[in-house]
């Protein structure tokens, strides 16, 4: 018979091993997120997909503007004929992120026919899921994903899971830089680590449901 002291040591050792494995897993994920942020895979594709960010009464935020400007540059350099803008309306907003992005790009000279607007998503998974459905329906699956560098590992993983062939090309003019990126890298590491275990779609649904209970949108 195992004594209480021996049982306690076994349980303690098991917990310690689990915690060590979790820390190692998070550390590896953090390295992957950081390495992905340094890559630019821009190459000929069928569409450029801009991940949404905040807009203010129809005007793109500085972060969204940086993403749109980079997508515009890729389009002007003829990497892809189509720009898909994503992002829905957050509670209290009169405009969608995708709508604000489309207006901005049109004012910069992108014709309406070259802009695909998908404003149904309120987080990254929802936006990519909806955009993927529209793009694949039109015969496009090779895409360049444009967002902030810290976002790249997770959006590439999501896009691949959704049946797209993603290339990542992050903006380098984002206002989020230096030490201010630390919490964003931490969030991306956590979201990617959990998403790979439970599924990005399931994590999105849980986050959205939690956000509704708390009276705010889910995780982006």
C-alpha positions as CSV (number, residue, x, y, z in Angstrom):
1,X,0.0,0.0,0.0
2,X,1.3,3.5,-0.9
3,X,1.6,5.8,2.0
4,X,0.2,9.3,2.1
5,X,3.6,10.8,2.0
6,X,4.6,8.8,-1.0
7,X,1.3,9.6,-2.8
8,X,1.8,13.3,-2.0
9,X,5.3,13.2,-3.6
10,X,4.0,11.4,-6.7
11,X,1.2,14.0,-7.1
12,X,3.6,16.9,-6.5
13,X,6.0,15.4,-9.0
14,X,3.3,14.9,-11.6
15,X,2.0,18.5,-11.2
16,X,5.6,19.8,-11.5
17,X,6.1,17.8,-14.7
18,X,2.8,19.1,-16.2
19,X,3.8,22.7,-15.3
20,X,7.2,22.2,-16.8
21,X,5.8,20.9,-20.0
22,X,3.3,23.8,-20.2
23,X,6.1,26.3,-19.7
24,X,8.2,24.6,-22.4
25,X,5.2,24.6,-24.8
26,X,4.6,28.3,-24.2
27,X,8.3,29.1,-24.7
28,X,8.4,27.2,-28.0
29,X,5.2,28.9,-29.1
30,X,6.7,32.3,-28.2
31,X,9.8,31.7,-30.3
32,X,7.6,30.7,-33.2
33,X,5.5,33.8,-32.9
34,X,8.6,36.0,-32.7
35,X,10.3,34.3,-35.7
36,X,7.2,34.6,-37.8
37,X,7.1,38.3,-37.1
38,X,10.4,38.8,-38.8
39,X,9.4,37.1,-42.1
40,X,8.0,38.7,-45.2
41,X,6.8,36.1,-47.7
42,X,5.3,38.5,-50.3
43,X,5.0,36.7,-53.6
44,X,2.5,36.6,-56.4
45,X,-0.9,35.5,-55.1
46,X,-4.6,35.7,-56.0
47,X,-5.6,38.1,-53.2
48,X,-4.3,40.3,-50.4
49,X,-6.2,39.9,-47.2
50,X,-6.1,42.8,-44.7
51,X,-6.9,41.9,-41.1
52,X,-9.2,44.4,-39.5
53,X,-8.3,46.8,-36.7
54,X,-10.1,49.7,-35.0
55,X,-11.8,52.5,-37.0
56,X,-13.2,55.7,-35.6
57,X,-16.4,56.9,-37.2
58,X,-15.4,55.6,-40.6
59,X,-11.8,56.6,-40.4
60,X,-9.2,53.9,-40.0
61,X,-7.1,54.0,-36.9
62,X,-3.3,54.4,-37.2
63,X,-2.8,50.7,-36.9
64,X,-5.4,49.9,-39.6
65,X,-4.0,52.6,-41.8
66,X,-0.6,51.0,-41.6
67,X,-2.0,47.7,-42.7
68,X,-4.0,49.2,-45.5
69,X,-1.0,51.2,-46.8
70,X,1.1,48.0,-46.9
71,X,-1.7,46.2,-48.7
72,X,-2.0,49.1,-51.2
73,X,1.8,48.9,-51.8
74,X,1.6,45.2,-52.5
75,X,-1.4,45.8,-54.9
76,X,0.4,48.6,-56.7
77,X,3.4,46.3,-57.1
78,X,1.0,43.8,-58.7
79,X,1.5,41.0,-56.2
80,X,-2.3,40.3,-56.4
81,X,-5.2,41.8,-58.3
82,X,-7.6,41.8,-55.4
83,X,-7.6,43.3,-51.9
84,X,-10.0,41.7,-49.3
85,X,-10.7,43.9,-46.3
86,X,-12.1,42.3,-43.2
87,X,-13.6,43.3,-39.9
88,X,-17.1,43.9,-38.6
89,X,-18.7,46.5,-36.4
90,X,-17.8,46.6,-32.7
91,X,-20.6,47.5,-30.2
92,X,-21.5,51.2,-30.5
93,X,-19.8,51.6,-33.9
94,X,-21.6,53.1,-36.9
95,X,-19.1,51.8,-39.4
96,X,-17.4,48.5,-40.0
97,X,-13.7,48.0,-40.1
98,X,-13.9,46.5,-43.5
99,X,-16.1,49.4,-44.8
100,X,-13.7,52.0,-43.5
101,X,-10.8,50.1,-45.1
102,X,-12.6,49.9,-48.4
103,X,-13.3,53.6,-48.5
104,X,-9.7,54.4,-47.7
105,X,-8.3,52.1,-50.4
106,X,-10.8,53.5,-53.0
107,X,-9.7,57.0,-52.1
108,X,-6.1,55.9,-52.7
109,X,-7.0,54.8,-56.2
110,X,-8.0,51.1,-55.9
111,X,-11.1,50.5,-58.1
112,X,-14.2,49.1,-56.5
113,X,-13.9,46.0,-58.5
114,X,-10.5,45.2,-56.9
115,X,-11.8,45.4,-53.4
116,X,-13.6,42.6,-51.6
117,X,-15.5,43.7,-48.5
118,X,-16.2,41.2,-45.7
119,X,-17.6,42.8,-42.6
120,X,-19.1,39.8,-40.8
121,X,-16.3,38.9,-38.5
122,X,-15.7,40.4,-35.0
123,X,-12.5,38.5,-34.3
124,X,-9.6,37.2,-36.3
125,X,-11.0,33.6,-36.8
126,X,-14.4,34.9,-37.8
127,X,-12.9,37.3,-40.3
128,X,-10.6,34.8,-41.9
129,X,-13.3,32.1,-41.9
130,X,-15.7,34.4,-43.8
131,X,-13.1,35.8,-46.1
132,X,-11.8,32.3,-46.9
133,X,-15.3,31.2,-47.8
134,X,-15.8,34.2,-50.2
135,X,-12.3,33.9,-51.7
136,X,-12.6,30.1,-52.4
137,X,-16.0,30.6,-53.9
138,X,-14.4,32.9,-56.4
139,X,-11.5,30.4,-57.1
140,X,-8.9,32.2,-54.9
141,X,-7.0,30.3,-52.3
142,X,-3.4,31.7,-52.5
143,X,-3.4,34.8,-50.4
144,X,-1.0,37.3,-48.8
145,X,-2.1,38.1,-45.2
146,X,-1.4,41.6,-44.0
147,X,-1.4,42.5,-40.3
148,X,1.0,43.6,-37.6
149,X,4.1,41.4,-37.3
150,X,3.2,39.9,-34.0
151,X,-0.1,38.6,-35.5
152,X,1.5,36.6,-38.3
153,X,2.1,33.2,-36.8
154,X,-1.5,32.8,-35.7
155,X,-3.2,34.2,-38.8
156,X,-1.1,31.9,-41.0
157,X,-2.0,28.9,-38.9
158,X,-5.7,29.8,-39.0
159,X,-5.7,30.5,-42.8
160,X,-4.0,27.1,-43.4
161,X,-6.7,25.4,-41.3
162,X,-9.4,27.1,-43.3
163,X,-8.0,25.7,-46.6
164,X,-6.1,28.7,-47.8
165,X,-2.4,28.8,-48.9
166,X,-1.2,31.8,-46.9
167,X,1.8,34.0,-47.3
168,X,2.4,36.6,-44.6
169,X,3.6,40.1,-45.3
170,X,3.4,42.3,-42.2
171,X,3.3,46.1,-42.2
172,X,6.5,47.6,-40.9
173,X,4.9,51.0,-40.2
174,X,2.6,50.0,-37.4
175,X,2.4,52.5,-34.5
176,X,2.6,49.5,-32.1
177,X,6.4,49.1,-31.7
178,X,9.2,48.8,-29.2
179,X,8.2,47.8,-25.7
180,X,4.5,48.4,-26.4
181,X,4.5,45.2,-28.5
182,X,5.3,43.0,-25.5
183,X,1.7,42.5,-24.3
184,X,0.7,41.8,-27.9
185,X,3.3,39.1,-28.3
186,X,2.2,37.7,-25.0
187,X,-1.4,37.6,-26.1
188,X,-0.5,36.0,-29.4
189,X,1.6,33.4,-27.7
190,X,-1.2,32.4,-25.4
191,X,-3.9,32.5,-28.0
192,X,-1.9,30.4,-30.4
193,X,-0.9,27.9,-27.8
194,X,-4.5,27.4,-26.6
195,X,-5.9,27.5,-30.1
196,X,-3.7,24.7,-31.4
197,X,-4.9,22.5,-28.5
198,X,-8.6,23.3,-28.4
199,X,-9.1,24.6,-32.0
200,X,-9.1,28.2,-33.2
201,X,-12.8,28.0,-34.1
202,X,-13.8,26.7,-30.7
203,X,-11.6,29.3,-28.9
204,X,-13.3,32.0,-31.0
205,X,-16.8,30.8,-30.0
206,X,-15.9,30.6,-26.3
207,X,-14.3,34.1,-26.5
208,X,-17.3,35.6,-28.3
209,X,-19.8,34.0,-25.8
210,X,-17.7,35.3,-22.9
211,X,-17.5,38.7,-24.4
212,X,-21.3,38.8,-24.7
213,X,-21.7,37.9,-21.1
214,X,-19.2,40.6,-20.1
215,X,-20.8,43.1,-22.4
216,X,-17.8,43.5,-24.7
217,X,-16.5,41.8,-27.9
218,X,-14.4,38.7,-27.8
219,X,-10.7,38.3,-28.3
220,X,-9.3,39.6,-31.7
